Amino acid sequence: MNKDEWFYDHVSPDMVQLHRIRETVYSGKTEFQSVEIIELSSFGRSLVLDGKIQSSEADEFIYHEALVHPAMITHPQPERVFIAGGGEGATLREVLTYPSVKRVVMVDVDKEVIDICRNFLPSLHQGSFDDSRLELHYADARKHLKQKQDKFDVIILDLPEPIEEGPAYLLHTKQFYELIRRRLTSQGILCLQAGCSVWGNHSVFTAISHTLKAVFPLVFPYRTEVPSYGGMWGFVFASQRLNPLHLTADEVNHRISARTKRSLRFYDGLTHHGMFLLPKCLRGAIDREKRVITDKKPLFVHQPEPGLQG
């Protein structure tokens, strides 16, 4: 190991988090984005897309359990699930832990990323790509949903941040969320990752939350700390009928026990309610947010130099 080799993860245009690199397992570029699999001293083997850490072995369970389970537990009987993105397969892994799920449609534009993750990150997908309930499509998620008329109980967006000219910037707009609303059942739930929610670097989180409020009557931003991301990370729960806070902590725990095939490491009843308790300053920022993200006025985040090391 070269003790002077570091991965520079840009938390914001003005802040960088450094990770010591043990080994670069894979480095390349697909048709859509740069891809690296890096062994980090603190977080283990990690997936990096366009210079941003997406998943790390040490703490990915926090992110993926936070993304998936609030929707799966709040819905009375989730059977049909749609996943956009999530190429490492860990979101899929969490969804498939529910025996009630009969069908999962997963759409990712980048087949190469999935192939790389299947090869180099088996601890994340844990064989989920081989489950008979999965229908895997290599396509743009928006185009796929436009072409199909299927309805889903839960839709999960595990997408990269909206980088200009990147593969996902039109999957963060009001028009896309309206399409999703039409593809949900009457009790359907949308959950998505919504970017950094650290105070002072929360503009993506507040803009996505406000945009969803223009589409869904019930919108609940939430967050939790993901250490490899450098702090608090935001998510949003949206539905036309279901409120995740109507469940008591005991009911959440009961549903986890009754519905899942294995114990969870991060998510339980107390965690469920705790994630939705945003601090006053952040609640105020969401309330004051005026921006609605649209196709004509998309949201872009700062793009670092992929794989910048020193």
C-alpha positions as CSV (number, residue, x, y, z in Angstrom):
1,M,0.0,0.0,0.0
2,N,1.3,3.4,-0.9
3,K,0.6,5.5,2.2
4,D,0.6,8.7,0.1
5,E,-2.2,7.6,-2.2
6,W,-5.5,9.3,-1.4
7,F,-9.0,9.5,-2.9
8,Y,-10.4,13.0,-2.9
9,D,-14.2,13.0,-2.5
10,H,-15.7,16.4,-3.1
11,V,-18.4,16.8,-0.5
12,S,-19.1,20.3,-2.0
13,P,-17.2,22.7,-4.3
14,D,-15.5,24.0,-1.2
15,M,-15.0,20.9,0.9
16,V,-13.1,17.7,0.2
17,Q,-13.0,14.5,2.2
18,L,-9.8,12.4,1.9
19,H,-9.7,8.6,2.0
20,R,-6.5,6.6,2.1
21,I,-6.4,4.1,-0.7
22,R,-5.2,0.6,-0.1
23,E,-5.8,-0.7,-3.6
24,T,-7.4,0.4,-6.9
25,V,-9.3,-2.7,-7.9
26,Y,-10.8,-1.4,-11.1
27,S,-10.7,1.8,-13.0
28,G,-12.4,2.6,-16.3
29,K,-15.0,4.5,-18.2
30,T,-18.3,3.3,-19.6
31,E,-20.4,5.0,-22.3
32,F,-22.1,7.0,-19.5
33,Q,-19.7,7.6,-16.6
34,S,-16.3,6.9,-15.0
35,V,-16.2,3.8,-12.7
36,E,-13.8,2.9,-10.0
37,I,-13.7,0.1,-7.5
38,I,-11.3,1.3,-4.7
39,E,-10.3,-0.4,-1.5
40,L,-10.3,2.3,1.2
41,S,-8.6,1.9,4.5
42,S,-11.6,3.2,6.5
43,F,-14.5,1.9,4.5
44,G,-13.3,-1.2,2.5
45,R,-14.1,-1.9,-1.1
46,S,-16.1,1.0,-2.6
47,L,-17.9,1.9,-5.8
48,V,-17.1,5.4,-7.2
49,L,-19.0,6.9,-10.1
50,D,-17.9,10.1,-11.7
51,G,-15.6,10.8,-8.8
52,K,-18.3,10.3,-6.1
53,I,-18.5,7.5,-3.6
54,Q,-21.7,5.5,-4.1
55,S,-21.3,2.6,-1.8
56,S,-18.7,1.3,0.7
57,E,-18.6,-2.1,2.3
58,A,-18.3,-0.8,5.8
59,D,-21.5,1.4,5.9
60,E,-23.6,0.7,2.8
61,F,-26.1,-1.1,4.9
62,I,-27.0,2.3,6.5
63,Y,-27.8,4.0,3.2
64,H,-29.6,1.0,1.6
65,E,-31.7,0.2,4.6
66,A,-32.7,3.8,5.0
67,L,-33.6,4.1,1.4
68,V,-35.7,0.9,1.1
69,H,-37.4,-0.1,4.4
70,P,-39.5,3.0,5.3
71,A,-41.5,2.5,2.1
72,M,-41.6,-1.3,2.3
73,I,-42.7,-1.3,5.9
74,T,-45.3,1.5,5.5
75,H,-47.0,-0.1,2.6
76,P,-49.6,-2.7,3.7
77,Q,-48.5,-5.4,1.3
78,P,-45.7,-4.6,-1.2
79,E,-45.7,-7.0,-4.0
80,R,-44.6,-5.1,-7.1
81,V,-41.5,-2.9,-6.9
82,F,-39.7,-0.7,-9.4
83,I,-36.0,0.2,-8.9
84,A,-34.3,2.9,-11.0
85,G,-30.5,2.8,-10.7
86,G,-28.8,0.9,-7.9
87,G,-26.3,-0.8,-10.1
88,E,-24.3,-2.4,-7.2
89,G,-27.4,-4.5,-6.4
90,A,-27.7,-3.6,-2.7
91,T,-31.0,-1.8,-3.0
92,L,-32.3,-4.9,-4.9
93,R,-30.9,-7.1,-2.0
94,E,-33.0,-5.1,0.5
95,V,-36.2,-5.3,-1.5
96,L,-35.8,-9.0,-2.1
97,T,-35.6,-9.7,1.7
98,Y,-39.5,-9.4,1.6
99,P,-41.2,-12.7,0.7
100,S,-44.3,-10.7,-0.2
101,V,-42.5,-9.2,-3.2
102,K,-43.6,-11.1,-6.3
103,R,-42.0,-8.9,-9.0
104,V,-39.1,-6.5,-9.1
105,V,-38.4,-4.4,-12.2
106,M,-35.0,-2.9,-12.1
107,V,-33.9,-0.4,-14.8
108,D,-30.3,0.9,-15.1
109,V,-29.0,2.7,-18.1
110,D,-25.4,1.4,-17.6
111,K,-25.0,-2.4,-18.1
112,E,-21.2,-2.1,-17.7
113,V,-21.6,-0.8,-14.1
114,I,-23.8,-3.7,-13.2
115,D,-21.4,-6.2,-14.7
116,I,-18.5,-4.6,-12.9
117,C,-20.4,-4.6,-9.6
118,R,-21.4,-8.2,-10.0
119,N,-17.8,-9.1,-10.5
120,F,-16.1,-6.9,-7.9
121,L,-18.7,-6.2,-5.2
122,P,-20.3,-9.6,-4.3
123,S,-20.7,-8.6,-0.7
124,L,-23.1,-5.8,-1.7
125,H,-25.5,-7.6,-4.1
126,Q,-25.2,-11.0,-2.4
127,G,-26.5,-12.9,-5.4
128,S,-29.6,-10.7,-5.8
129,F,-29.2,-10.5,-9.5
130,D,-29.9,-14.2,-9.8
131,D,-33.3,-14.0,-8.0
132,S,-36.2,-15.3,-10.2
133,R,-38.4,-12.4,-9.2
134,L,-36.1,-9.9,-10.9
135,E,-36.7,-8.4,-14.3
136,L,-33.5,-6.5,-15.2
137,H,-33.6,-3.9,-18.0
138,Y,-30.7,-1.9,-19.4
139,A,-32.5,1.3,-20.4
140,D,-33.3,4.9,-19.3
141,A,-35.8,4.6,-16.5
142,R,-37.9,7.5,-17.7
143,K,-38.3,6.1,-21.2
144,H,-39.0,2.6,-19.7
145,L,-41.8,4.0,-17.5
146,K,-43.3,6.0,-20.4
147,Q,-43.4,2.9,-22.6
148,K,-44.9,0.6,-20.0
149,Q,-48.3,1.0,-18.3
150,D,-47.4,-1.3,-15.3
151,K,-48.4,-0.1,-11.8
152,F,-46.2,-0.6,-8.7
153,D,-46.7,-0.6,-5.0
154,V,-43.3,0.9,-4.3
155,I,-40.9,2.8,-6.6
156,I,-37.3,3.4,-5.4
157,L,-35.0,5.8,-7.1
158,D,-31.3,5.0,-6.3
159,L,-29.8,7.4,-8.8
160,P,-26.6,9.3,-9.0
161,E,-26.7,13.0,-8.3
162,P,-27.8,15.2,-11.3
163,I,-24.5,16.0,-13.1
164,E,-24.7,18.1,-16.3
165,E,-24.4,15.8,-19.3
166,G,-24.7,12.8,-16.8
167,P,-27.1,9.9,-17.2
168,A,-29.6,11.0,-14.5
169,Y,-30.3,14.7,-14.5
170,L,-33.7,14.3,-16.1
171,L,-34.7,11.8,-13.4
172,H,-34.8,14.6,-10.8
173,T,-37.6,16.7,-12.3
174,K,-41.2,17.5,-11.7
175,Q,-42.2,15.9,-15.0
176,F,-40.5,12.6,-14.1
177,Y,-42.1,12.6,-10.6
178,E,-45.5,13.1,-12.3
179,L,-44.8,10.1,-14.5
180,I,-43.9,8.1,-11.4
181,R,-47.2,9.1,-9.7
182,R,-49.1,7.7,-12.6
183,R,-47.2,4.4,-12.3
184,L,-48.0,4.0,-8.6
185,T,-51.0,2.1,-7.3
186,S,-53.5,4.1,-5.2
187,Q,-51.5,3.3,-2.0
188,G,-48.1,3.4,-3.8
189,I,-45.0,4.9,-2.3
190,L,-42.0,6.6,-3.8
191,C,-38.7,6.7,-1.9
192,L,-35.5,8.3,-3.2
193,Q,-32.1,9.5,-2.2
194,A,-32.1,13.2,-2.3
195,G,-28.5,14.3,-1.8
196,C,-26.4,15.8,1.0
197,S,-28.5,17.2,3.9
198,V,-25.6,18.8,5.9
199,W,-26.5,22.3,6.9
200,G,-24.8,24.7,4.3
201,N,-24.8,22.0,1.7
202,H,-28.4,21.1,1.5
203,S,-29.7,22.8,-1.7
204,V,-30.3,19.6,-3.6
205,F,-32.2,18.1,-0.7
206,T,-34.5,21.1,-0.3
207,A,-35.1,21.5,-4.0
208,I,-36.0,17.8,-4.5
209,S,-38.2,17.9,-1.4
210,H,-40.0,21.1,-2.7
211,T,-40.4,19.6,-6.2
212,L,-42.0,16.5,-4.9
213,K,-44.5,18.6,-2.9
214,A,-45.7,20.0,-6.2
215,V,-46.6,16.4,-7.3
216,F,-47.6,14.4,-4.2
217,P,-49.9,15.5,-1.3
218,L,-47.9,13.6,1.3
219,V,-44.1,14.3,1.3
220,F,-41.8,13.5,4.2
221,P,-38.1,14.4,3.9
222,Y,-35.8,12.4,6.2
223,R,-32.1,11.8,6.7
224,T,-29.4,9.8,8.4
225,E,-25.6,9.9,8.7
226,V,-23.7,7.9,6.1
227,P,-20.0,8.2,7.3
228,S,-18.4,7.4,3.9
229,Y,-20.4,10.3,2.4
230,G,-19.0,12.8,4.9
231,G,-22.1,13.4,7.0
232,M,-25.9,13.5,6.9
233,W,-27.6,12.3,3.7
234,G,-31.1,13.1,2.6
235,F,-34.0,10.9,1.4
236,V,-37.7,11.6,0.6
237,F,-40.8,9.5,1.1
238,A,-43.8,10.5,-1.1
239,S,-47.3,9.1,-1.4
240,Q,-50.8,10.0,-2.2
241,R,-52.3,8.2,0.8
242,L,-49.8,6.7,3.2
243,N,-48.1,8.5,6.1
244,P,-45.0,6.8,7.5
245,L,-45.4,8.6,10.8
246,H,-48.7,6.9,11.5
247,L,-46.8,3.7,12.4
248,T,-45.7,3.4,16.0
249,A,-42.2,2.2,16.7
250,D,-43.6,-1.1,18.0
251,E,-45.6,-1.6,14.8
252,V,-42.6,-1.0,12.7
253,N,-40.6,-3.6,14.7
254,H,-43.5,-6.0,14.4
255,R,-43.7,-5.6,10.6
256,I,-39.9,-6.0,10.3
257,S,-40.1,-9.3,12.2
258,A,-43.2,-10.6,10.3
259,R,-42.2,-9.5,6.8
260,T,-38.4,-9.8,6.4
261,K,-36.3,-12.9,6.0
262,R,-33.3,-11.6,8.0
263,S,-32.5,-9.2,10.8
264,L,-31.6,-5.6,9.9
265,R,-28.5,-3.9,11.1
266,F,-29.6,-0.2,10.9
267,Y,-33.4,0.2,10.6
268,D,-35.9,-0.4,13.4
269,G,-38.9,1.3,14.9
270,L,-36.9,4.0,16.8
271,T,-34.7,4.6,13.8
272,H,-37.8,5.0,11.6
273,H,-39.1,7.9,13.6
274,G,-35.8,9.4,14.3
275,M,-34.9,9.8,10.6
276,F,-37.9,12.0,10.1
277,L,-37.0,14.4,12.9
278,L,-35.3,17.1,11.0
279,P,-33.7,20.0,12.9
280,K,-35.5,23.4,12.9
281,C,-33.0,25.1,10.5
282,L,-33.4,22.4,7.9
283,R,-37.2,22.3,8.2
284,G,-37.2,26.0,7.7
285,A,-35.0,25.7,4.6
286,I,-37.4,23.3,3.1
287,D,-40.4,25.5,3.9
288,R,-38.6,28.5,2.3
289,E,-37.5,26.6,-0.8
290,K,-39.1,28.1,-3.9
291,R,-37.4,26.1,-6.7
292,V,-39.3,23.5,-8.6
293,I,-36.9,21.4,-10.7
294,T,-38.2,21.0,-14.3
295,D,-37.0,19.6,-17.6
296,K,-36.4,23.1,-18.9
297,K,-34.7,24.2,-15.6
298,P,-32.9,21.0,-14.3
299,L,-30.8,20.9,-11.2
300,F,-27.1,20.3,-11.5
301,V,-24.5,19.6,-8.9
302,H,-20.7,20.2,-8.9
303,Q,-18.8,17.6,-10.8
304,P,-15.3,16.8,-9.4
305,E,-12.5,15.4,-11.5
306,P,-13.1,11.7,-11.6
307,G,-10.7,9.7,-9.5
308,L,-8.6,12.7,-8.4
309,Q,-5.8,11.4,-6.2
310,G,-2.7,12.7,-4.6
